[in-house]
Amino acid sequence: MNLPLEPTTALLSVSLVYGLMALMVWALLARHHATHSVALWAGGCLLFCAGIALLALRQRLPPLPRVVGGNTLILTGLLMQAPRCATSRACPGQRCRGGWQRLG
């Protein structure tokens, strides 16, 4: 089966779009929400897209740095995106009780 788009090109394109999305969301939400949580989320997105790009370059990099580095960046990015403290400017009356919520 002859695919018109190579997997490397597709993964690099997805990585680029995901990174641009993170930068746009950070630029738009940094003024309206708690800067720390938005920066964590955007930083996690950028690490995630760097991990995808590293895995996409499978023909150009040796296997060990590619797999370990790519998976580490992806996992770290996902962990940075998931939790945030319960306080933000959107709910100024609430205090942080040590709980975690998903920033979505």
N, C-alpha and C positions, 0 to 999 in steps of 0.2 A: 504494500500500500504506500503510495507516494503522497506524503503530506505536504501541503503548500507552505506550512510554517514549521520550522524546526523547534524542538522543545527548548533549546537554549535561547532562541529569540523570544519565544513566548514567555519564559520565566523572567528574562531580563526586562521585557515590556511590562509584565505584571509588577515587578519590583520597582520600576521607574514610576509607574502610575500610583502605586501604593505610597511611595516616598513623597511624591508631589501632593497626594491627598493629605498626608500627615502635615506637611508644611502649610498647606492652605487652611486646614482645620486649626492648627496652632495660631496662624495669623488672625483668623477670625474670632476664635474663642478666648484668646489670651486677655482680651480687654474685658470680657464679660464674666469669666469664671475665675476660680482660684488659679493663679498662674502656676503654682507647683504641680497641681494635678494635671493640668493641660500639658505642661512641659514633660511630665512623666509619660503621659499617653503618647504624645508626639515622638518623644525619644524612643519609646518602645516600638512604635511603628517604623522609625528609621532603622533601628537595629534589626527588626524583622525583615525589612526589605534588603538590608545588607546581607543577611543570612541567606535569603533566597538568591540574591545575585551571586554569592559565593558558591552556592550549590549549583547554580546554572552554568558556571564556568568549569564544568567537570572535565572538559577536554584539555584545558590549559593549565590546570593546577594538579599537584600530586594528591592522591586520595586522602591521606591522613589529615593534612591541614584543611582541606576542603570539607571533609565530613565533620571533623571535630569543630572547626571554626564555624561552619555554617549552622550546624545544629545548636551550638552554644549561643550564637547570636539570635537564632530564631526563638529558642527557649527563653533567653533573657528578655527579648523584646516582648514576648507574650506575657511574661510575668510582670513586666513594667506596665503593660497596658491594663491588666485586669483590675488590681485593687486601687482604691483611693480612699482617703480619709473621708468621713461622713460630713465634714464641714466644707462649705464653700460660700462664696458671696451670694449664691442663689438662695441659700437658707441661712440668713445671718443670725437667727435666734437660736439655732441648734449648737450644741457643744459636741465635740468629738468624744465619743464614748469608747474609742478603741475599735469600733466596728469597721468593716471594710465593705465597700459597695463597688459594683462594676461601673466604670465610667463608659457610657455608651452613647 
